[in-house]
């Protein structure tokens, strides 16, 4: 068997004989090499950026609406960017959302627009993404300011003032009640900045109307977790006048509990998000009001800002988006 060196010698000899068959072979070889280099360059160069939208639970209608808004925006701007959309199944599956961000990093996307399941736990992985040259924009649930400072991370927040929105809903409730009336709050997840802010907004409104908050418990954003809490509240406080819920999914759980207790219509329910299921209940008078933070536009606000940052290399800055009080009259 000939050695490797002998094989190479034979191969080069054959190539030399073949090229001698073409008198213009130097020019031909130069053209081939240039073509290969150009083709390789084209494969490596991206003609448009890729934006990853990383959301919370797609089982929640709010985030399904957010996804639909982002997909619709991309359909109208396919020449400007590529879009990847991903979301966790469970609102509290923080580990899976971290894994999704790591996956987007591995796929070398240009920007990540994220609605974090946890305001603190997602900061480190997003900082790693930024260190890898990826633009990160925070939407929906704001990252914790202290953790951002600790990690030396400047991540812009594009989203609503949740405290303002909850205050709007609580103030509307106050117009239906009198001083001293008892109300309860079903909070969002305790590790979520937007949940904390909505609780504060409800408390602001209750203080302004001299209402008495008899209980404040977390329903972790879920309908099935909020329903037993609402049932217990009704039993423990027979003179309860209202339940303020930090999102519409939990408001649905409160309505179900009131229906089971035969108190539907006698205790006000307040929500937050303006999902389709709640719009029907608003019209029926089963829910007093909700707050629209425009889920269909929230993701595209973040996407557009990420594209702007990619184009202009602008320094990150927060951008507040609108919130609106929704009642049966304003639908």
Secondary structure, DSSP 8 states (H G I E B T S, - for coil): ---HHHHHHHHHHHHHHHHHT-TTHHHHHHHHHHHHHHHHHHHHS-SSEEEEEEES-TTSHHHHHHHHHHHHHHHH-TTTEEEEEEE-SSTT-HHHHHHHHHHHHHTT-SEEEE--SSTTTTHHHHHHHHHTT-EEEEESS---HHHHHHTT---EEEEE-HHHHHHHHHHHHHTTS-TT-EEEEEE--TT-HHHHHHHHHHHHHHHHTT-EEEEEEE-TT-HHHHHHHHHHHHHH-TTEEEEEESSHHHHHHHHHHHHHHT-BTTBEEE-SS--HHHHHHHHHTSS-EEEE--HHHHHHHHHHHHHHHHHH------EEE--EEEETTT-
